[in-house]
Amino acid sequence: DEDDEYEYEWIEVDEYDDRGVAPAMLKVFDPEIRCHMLMVHGMLHLVGYDHIEDDDYELMVEREDEVLAELRKILGDNFGVNPKLSEGDVVTS
């Protein structure tokens, strides 16, 4: 059905625009830790923050950094995620 088709618009994106990745996540590669960070990002969206305009982006990044810093104080640098065990590590309870 033609009424259900999407209309696409070509948008030029600056190849150096890194808004796709929050600055706090640039050097975090553990998927579990990234999920915790993405939850903070998503919660900020839910309370009204966005990153469409430059000023909004800067405000959201600043707030995201503040929240992540508070969580690090409470949960540690790994946000409470247990570090990955290496072969031969022994876990005791």
Disulfide bonds with the S-S distance in Angstrom:
none
